[in-house]
């Protein structure tokens, strides 16, 4: 089962971050990547993180030639056929006031023998906080995912400060069908807007806003865009298979003046700054 951990360690020393401190950070369609290989830096493989029970193959995903929703040839990222804690990619982003992540995904096979809705998942599309010595499946994260057990869409929430939930988005997932998935998060409120549609006919299957009780801005300390699957149930004998394409990630980093990280620059922030500069008022 996936879980939250609360340590803060950055692991991105060997791959530079793409993009500026605002606006679009990632725009990836894999068309310039080498077929049969893991995508180029700054993408990193889930296998580089500690695997808890079932180590992922190396690489755990490769770029392959497939067809898009119109039947035209396209290059996309494909899971290697293996049973593993997690397989996929992640890339550093700025800890931000707002996050937006989107991607296209197609499920080719569901795993079997899941213990629970969140124990085995075909793909999650979202943001996470990388933790040293922890598998990608179990770091703080939020994102819509495809449950192998329910064969439907769900929203997994594991905030960096401990807030958590697993929300049924009440929409089935069809095999061999391309879906476009979008999720946005407002850090200050924890408001998450999920939109999912079938690409071929533009049918919207999910369009809803969710929030989790007890959310604080510290829950939103996400430093990575994450796209990954996992088999966490001990009796799984058939792995998940999926492909993912057309990734877009946008962030709106906190202003340096937003000291309390609530998404607003207000009198509270100025008071904190003043106290830091002059010390407490009074005798």
Secondary structure, 3 states (H helix, E strand, C coil): CCCCCCCCCCCCCCCCCCCCCEEEEEEECCCCCCCCCCCCCCCEEHHHCCCCCCCCCCCCEEEEEEECCCCCEEEEEEECCCCCCCEEEEEECCCEEEEEEEEEEEEEECCCCCCCCCCEEEEEEEEEECCCCCCHHHCEEEEEEEECCCCEEEEEEECCCCCEEEEEEEEECCCCCEEEEEEEEECCCCEEEEEEEECCCCCEEEEEEECCCCCCHHHHCCCEEEEEEEECCCCCCCCCEEEEEEEEEEEEECCCCCCCCCCCCCHHHHHHHHHHHHCCCCC
